[in-house]
Amino acid sequence: MQELDEAVVDRAAALAQRGDRVVLGVVGEPGAGKTTLTLALKAALERRGVPVAWLPMDGFHLGDGSLDALGLRHRKGAVETFDGWGYLATLRRALTEIDHPVYVPGFERTLEQPIAADRVIPPGPALILTEGNYLLDQDEPWPRVREVAAEIWYADVPQDLRLERLIARHVAYGKTRAEAEAWVATVDEPNARRIRAGKASADLVVSIG
């Protein structure tokens, strides 16, 4: 990813001034580089002395046990394979519970599983950065997530580069090239089309790649 435009960092820093706790969301299609953008923004803000915390939506993936019970493991990554209501509740906690630590889940890609209480939002002011696929989705509870966030930015990347990265990521975590291409075609790309439908409602489109 290229170095962040200073105007993008300026905009995020200005959001942090709106209150003690403010949520900035980053949305994008699978393989778009949402986490890369989020962590680059986090590092840039920290260099400026802006208090910042990270609350990834991926921590609200359903675990494989729940996916198996629901018959959804073959759909892992689709909107129905996330605990959207739990994510919304945690965002609300992070906004309001400012006087004590708020522990939030993370996601371990080598295991492909959420990890409880893997990250912490410490007490005090913070711009809370959160990134995920469905922050602009129209089905409940996602419109309520939209209401919680001060802004939601769309990570935009050329489609050929996104697909190349996505296939490579699946291969890196254990799939063969053929398995990765099949998964992208049958699972990731239907999800990508759904996510892309919300692009026009983003507060800012950030071109990366």
C-alpha positions in Angstrom: 0.0 0.0 0.0 1.2 3.5 -0.8 1.8 6.0 1.9 -1.4 7.5 3.2 -2.4 10.9 1.9 -1.9 13.5 4.6 -5.4 14.8 3.9 -6.8 11.4 4.8 -5.0 11.5 8.1 -6.1 15.1 8.7 -9.7 14.0 8.3 -9.4 11.2 10.7 -7.6 13.4 13.3 -10.4 16.0 12.9 -13.0 13.2 13.7 -11.2 12.4 16.9 -11.9 16.0 18.1 -15.7 15.4 18.0 -15.8 13.7 21.4 -14.0 11.5 23.9 -14.9 8.5 21.9 -15.6 8.5 18.2 -15.9 5.5 15.8 -14.4 5.6 12.3 -15.3 2.6 10.1 -13.5 1.2 7.1 -15.4 -1.0 4.7 -14.4 -2.8 1.6 -14.6 -6.0 -0.4 -12.6 -9.2 0.5 -9.0 -8.6 -0.3 -9.3 -4.8 -0.7 -6.8 -4.1 2.1 -9.1 -2.8 4.8 -6.9 -4.0 7.6 -3.8 -2.6 5.9 -5.4 0.8 5.5 -6.7 0.7 9.1 -3.4 -0.1 10.6 -1.6 2.4 8.5 -4.1 5.1 9.6 -3.6 4.0 13.2 0.1 4.3 13.0 -0.1 7.7 11.4 -2.5 9.0 14.0 -0.3 7.7 16.8 2.6 9.5 15.4 0.6 12.7 15.8 -0.3 11.9 19.4 -4.0 11.1 18.6 -5.4 8.4 21.0 -6.6 5.6 18.9 -7.9 2.0 19.4 -8.6 -0.9 17.0 -11.8 -2.9 17.1 -11.9 -5.3 14.1 -15.2 -6.7 12.9 -13.5 -10.0 12.1 -13.5 -10.8 15.8 -17.2 -11.3 15.4 -17.0 -14.2 12.9 -19.0 -17.1 14.2 -16.7 -19.9 15.3 -16.7 -23.2 13.4 -18.8 -24.9 16.0 -21.6 -22.4 15.5 -21.1 -22.5 11.7 -21.4 -26.2 11.7 -24.6 -26.1 13.9 -26.1 -23.6 11.4 -24.9 -25.5 8.3 -22.9 -22.4 7.2 -19.2 -23.3 7.3 -19.2 -23.4 3.5 -20.4 -19.8 3.5 -17.8 -18.5 6.0 -17.4 -14.8 5.4 -20.9 -14.2 4.3 -23.0 -11.6 6.2 -24.9 -14.3 8.0 -21.7 -15.9 9.4 -21.0 -12.9 11.7 -22.5 -11.9 15.1 -23.7 -8.5 13.9 -25.7 -7.8 17.0 -22.7 -8.6 19.2 -20.5 -6.3 17.1 -23.0 -3.5 17.4 -23.3 -4.0 21.2 -19.5 -3.9 21.6 -19.2 -0.7 19.5 -21.8 0.9 21.8 -19.9 -0.3 24.9 -16.7 1.1 23.4 -18.3 4.5 22.9 -19.8 4.8 26.4 -17.7 2.8 28.8 -14.8 5.2 28.9 -13.6 4.7 32.6 -12.5 1.1 32.4 -10.9 -1.2 29.8 -13.2 -2.8 27.2 -11.9 -6.1 26.0 -12.9 -7.0 22.4 -12.3 -10.1 20.3 -9.8 -10.5 17.5 -9.4 -13.0 14.7 -6.5 -15.4 14.1 -6.1 -16.1 10.4 -3.8 -19.1 10.9 -6.7 -20.7 12.8 -9.5 -19.0 10.9 -11.2 -18.5 14.3 -12.2 -15.5 16.5 -10.3 -15.1 19.8 -12.2 -13.7 22.8 -10.8 -10.7 24.6 -7.8 -10.6 22.2 -7.6 -6.8 22.1 -8.3 -4.0 24.6 -9.7 -0.4 24.3 -8.0 1.3 27.3 -9.8 3.8 29.5 -9.8 7.4 28.3 -10.5 9.2 25.0 -9.9 7.3 21.7 -10.7 7.4 18.0 -11.9 3.8 17.6 -11.0 2.4 14.2 -13.1 -0.6 13.1 -13.0 -2.3 9.7 -15.0 -5.0 8.1 -17.1 -6.2 5.1 -20.6 -5.2 6.0 -20.6 -1.8 7.7 -22.8 -0.3 5.0 -25.1 -3.3 4.5 -28.8 -2.7 4.4 -30.0 -5.6 6.5 -30.3 -5.5 10.2 -28.4 -4.8 12.4 -25.9 -3.2 10.0 -27.8 0.1 9.5 -27.5 0.6 13.3 -23.7 0.2 13.0 -23.8 3.0 10.4 -25.6 5.2 13.0 -22.9 4.5 15.6 -20.0 5.5 13.4 -19.1 9.1 12.8 -18.0 8.2 9.3 -17.5 5.1 7.2 -14.8 5.0 4.6 -14.6 2.7 1.6 -11.3 1.0 0.8 -11.2 0.9 -3.0 -8.7 -1.1 -5.0 -8.5 -2.3 -8.7 -10.4 -5.5 -9.1 -7.6 -7.5 -10.6 -5.2 -6.6 -7.8 -7.9 -7.4 -5.2 -8.5 -10.8 -6.7 -4.8 -11.6 -6.9 -4.3 -10.7 -3.3 -7.3 -12.6 -2.2 -6.3 -15.8 -3.9 -2.8 -15.5 -2.6 -4.1 -15.0 1.0 -6.2 -18.2 0.8 -3.2 -20.1 -0.6 -1.0 -18.7 2.2 -3.4 -20.1 4.8 -3.6 -23.6 3.4 -5.7 -23.9 0.3 -4.4 -25.1 -3.0 -4.5 -22.6 -5.9 -7.5 -24.4 -7.3 -9.3 -24.5 -4.0 -8.6 -20.8 -3.5 -9.9 -19.8 -6.9 -13.0 -21.9 -6.3 -13.6 -20.3 -2.9 -13.2 -16.8 -4.3 -15.6 -17.5 -7.2 -18.3 -19.1 -5.1 -18.1 -17.4 -1.7 -15.9 -14.2 -1.8 -17.2 -12.7 -5.0 -20.9 -12.9 -4.2 -20.0 -11.2 -0.9 -17.9 -8.6 -2.8 -20.9 -7.7 -5.0 -23.1 -7.2 -1.9 -20.5 -5.0 -0.3 -19.9 -3.0 -3.5 -23.6 -2.1 -3.6 -23.0 0.1 -0.5 -20.0 2.1 -1.9 -22.1 5.1 -2.9 -23.2 5.7 0.7 -19.7 5.8 2.1 -18.5 9.1 3.5 -15.1 8.8 1.8 -13.7 6.5 -0.9 -10.0 5.9 -0.2 -8.1 4.5 -3.2 -5.4 2.0 -2.3 -3.2 -0.5 -4.0 
